[in-house]
Amino acid sequence: MQIIKSWQGIKDKNESIVLGLGNFDGVHLGHQVLISEVVKRAGELAGTPAIFTFEPHPAAVLTPQDMPPMLLTSQAKQSLISRLGIQLLLEVPFTREFARITPEEFVEQILHRELGVKAVYVGYNFTFGYRGSGTAGQLEELGHRHGLEVHVIPPVKFEHQPVSSTVIRQHILTGDV
């Protein structure tokens, strides 16, 4: 798996990028379902399965006092994502400047123009753009405008509860591993 810190020039080296967006902390069951869909669709398109994530986590920059403990180190996360079949990991530095990008700018400039993405996969509770104002529904709308397939993965449940990094953290903190 190739790990890259910037999206510039990626489109020229990779055809038909199929992209999963998110933080992927824990690479838990929900993340694994999303990643398997990315890999499957990339195979159908003879494209490149890729993940777009941030390092550090946006909360570490925007609200460090509220930063939750990470479930995995960056290296462990990279290893798990690679083993699931991802060929390209965009691990973009998250900055206050990047945080000012609107949802529209993110889709038009980065996903469409810079990356030339064919399909995008996100979780049902995905937010993006300035102050997290973009939703999965808005991504679908913006993607349609720019000719991008957008797939929203519904919650993956374990024991009737949606799997999430937040829930996993709570279990770990209470000793319920």
Backbone torsions as a table, in degrees:
resi	resn	phi	psi	omega
1	MET	NA	135.4	177.4
2	GLN	-91.6	131.8	178.2
3	ILE	-110.7	124.2	-175.9
4	ILE	-127.4	143.8	-177.1
5	LYS	-99.1	0.9	-178.2
6	SER	-147.5	151.2	179.5
7	TRP	-88.9	-11.3	-178.6
8	GLN	-63.3	132.5	176.3
9	GLY	78.9	-1.3	-177.5
10	ILE	-67.9	-41.0	-176.4
11	LYS	-58.0	-36.5	-177.6
12	ASP	-71.1	-21.9	-175.7
13	LYS	-105.0	-10.9	-175.6
14	ASN	-136.8	125.3	179.6
15	GLU	-92.9	149.7	173.4
16	SER	46.2	62.0	179.9
17	ILE	-69.9	128.4	172.3
18	VAL	-111.4	121.1	-165.6
19	LEU	-119.9	133.1	169.1
20	GLY	-100.5	132.0	-180.0
21	LEU	-111.3	136.6	175.3
22	GLY	155.7	-179.1	179.0
23	ASN	-87.0	-32.8	176.7
24	PHE	57.6	33.3	176.2
25	ASP	-70.2	119.4	-179.9
26	GLY	98.7	-23.4	-174.1
27	VAL	41.5	53.2	-176.8
28	HIS	-77.8	-175.8	-175.3
29	LEU	-55.4	-40.4	177.9
30	GLY	-63.5	-44.4	177.3
31	HIS	-62.4	-39.7	-178.1
32	GLN	-64.5	-37.6	176.7
33	VAL	-64.3	-46.8	179.4
34	LEU	-59.2	-48.1	-178.8
35	ILE	-62.8	-39.5	179.2
36	SER	-64.7	-34.2	176.5
37	GLU	-68.5	-38.6	176.4
38	VAL	-60.2	-49.7	-177.6
39	VAL	-63.1	-42.8	-179.9
40	LYS	-62.0	-48.7	-178.4
41	ARG	-65.9	-39.1	177.2
42	ALA	-60.4	-38.9	177.0
43	GLY	-63.0	-42.0	178.8
44	GLU	-63.8	-33.6	-177.9
45	LEU	-94.8	2.4	-172.8
46	ALA	52.5	43.2	-175.8
47	GLY	-111.3	-166.3	-177.7
48	THR	-107.4	118.1	174.7
49	PRO	-77.6	125.1	-174.0
50	ALA	-138.0	157.1	174.9
51	ILE	-124.2	138.1	174.8
52	PHE	-115.2	116.7	179.8
53	THR	-140.9	178.9	-177.9
54	PHE	-120.2	149.5	172.0
55	GLU	-140.6	113.8	4.9
56	PRO	-80.4	174.1	174.3
57	HIS	-55.3	137.7	-179.5
58	PRO	-51.8	-34.7	179.6
59	ALA	-63.6	-30.5	179.2
60	ALA	-63.9	-26.9	179.8
61	VAL	-93.3	-44.3	-172.2
62	LEU	-85.2	-40.2	-178.2
63	THR	-140.7	67.2	-175.0
64	PRO	-58.8	-28.0	179.1
65	GLN	-67.7	-21.3	-179.7
66	ASP	-107.9	10.2	-175.9
67	MET	-64.9	120.4	177.9
68	PRO	-74.4	154.4	175.5
69	PRO	-64.9	139.6	180.0
70	MET	-76.9	144.5	179.5
71	LEU	-79.9	-27.4	-178.5
72	LEU	-135.4	153.0	169.2
73	THR	-72.9	163.5	177.9
74	SER	-59.1	-41.5	-178.8
75	GLN	-65.8	-40.5	178.7
76	ALA	-66.1	-41.3	178.1
77	LYS	-61.9	-45.0	178.8
78	GLN	-59.1	-44.3	-178.5
79	SER	-62.7	-46.0	-179.8
80	LEU	-64.6	-44.0	179.9
81	ILE	-62.5	-41.3	178.5
82	SER	-61.7	-44.4	-178.5
83	ARG	-64.1	-21.9	179.9
84	LEU	-86.2	2.0	172.9
85	GLY	104.0	5.0	177.9
86	ILE	-73.5	135.3	-179.3
87	GLN	-99.2	-23.8	-175.4
88	LEU	-136.0	121.1	177.5
89	LEU	-112.9	112.8	174.9
90	LEU	-91.5	105.4	-178.4
91	GLU	-108.1	81.0	-170.4
92	VAL	-79.8	133.8	175.5
93	PRO	-63.6	125.7	178.4
94	PHE	-89.8	125.7	-179.1
95	THR	-129.7	166.9	175.6
96	ARG	-62.7	-34.0	177.7
97	GLU	-63.7	-46.5	178.7
98	PHE	-61.7	-35.2	-178.5
99	ALA	-62.1	-18.9	-179.6
100	ARG	-85.1	-4.7	179.4
101	ILE	-69.6	130.2	179.4
102	THR	-76.6	161.5	175.6
103	PRO	-56.2	-41.3	179.8
104	GLU	-61.7	-45.0	179.5
105	GLU	-63.9	-40.4	-179.6
106	PHE	-60.4	-47.8	-178.1
107	VAL	-69.3	-49.6	-175.8
108	GLU	-68.5	-50.3	-173.1
109	GLN	-81.2	-45.6	-173.7
110	ILE	-88.9	-56.6	-176.7
111	LEU	-67.9	-47.2	-175.0
112	HIS	-80.8	-61.7	-173.8
113	ARG	-71.6	-52.6	-173.3
114	GLU	-76.3	-44.1	-175.7
115	LEU	-95.9	-24.1	-177.6
116	GLY	60.9	39.2	-176.3
117	VAL	-63.1	138.9	176.4
118	LYS	-92.6	-39.2	-178.3
119	ALA	-144.8	145.8	-179.4
120	VAL	-127.9	137.7	177.2
121	TYR	-121.8	132.5	177.2
122	VAL	-139.4	162.5	173.9
123	GLY	-79.7	161.9	-176.6
124	TYR	-59.6	-26.5	-176.3
125	ASN	-105.6	20.4	-178.1
126	PHE	-66.1	134.6	171.4
127	THR	-129.7	154.4	-177.5
128	PHE	-158.9	167.4	177.2
129	GLY	82.3	-178.8	-175.6
130	TYR	-49.6	122.5	-179.1
131	ARG	54.3	27.5	179.1
132	GLY	63.9	28.0	-173.7
133	SER	-75.0	-19.2	178.8
134	GLY	-85.7	140.3	-179.7
135	THR	-114.0	170.8	175.9
136	ALA	-59.6	-39.1	177.9
137	GLY	-63.2	-41.3	178.1
138	GLN	-67.2	-36.8	176.6
139	LEU	-61.3	-40.6	177.4
140	GLU	-60.1	-45.9	-179.6
141	GLU	-63.1	-49.1	-179.7
142	LEU	-66.1	-38.7	177.9
143	GLY	-61.7	-43.3	179.1
144	HIS	-58.9	-41.8	178.7
145	ARG	-60.0	-32.6	-175.6
146	HIS	-106.4	11.3	176.2
147	GLY	75.1	25.3	178.2
148	LEU	-100.3	135.2	169.0
149	GLU	-71.7	133.9	174.3
150	VAL	-125.5	127.7	-179.8
151	HIS	-121.4	124.9	178.7
152	VAL	-104.5	120.3	-178.2
153	ILE	-84.5	123.7	178.5
154	PRO	-68.3	166.9	-179.0
155	PRO	-59.5	138.4	172.8
156	VAL	-96.1	128.5	-174.4
157	LYS	-109.5	146.5	173.2
158	PHE	-131.4	123.5	-176.2
159	GLU	51.1	47.9	175.4
160	HIS	65.7	14.6	-179.2
161	GLN	-125.7	134.0	177.8
162	PRO	-58.8	134.4	177.2
163	VAL	-75.2	129.6	177.1
164	SER	-151.6	156.6	178.1
165	SER	-62.4	-35.8	179.4
166	THR	-61.8	-46.7	-179.9
167	VAL	-65.4	-41.2	178.7
168	ILE	-61.5	-44.3	177.7
169	ARG	-58.4	-44.1	-180.0
170	GLN	-60.7	-42.3	178.5
171	HIS	-63.5	-43.6	179.8
172	ILE	-63.1	-45.3	-178.2
173	LEU	-63.6	-28.3	178.9
174	THR	-93.1	1.7	179.0
175	GLY	81.4	10.6	-179.5
176	ASP	-95.8	78.1	-174.5
177	VAL	-87.4	NA	NA
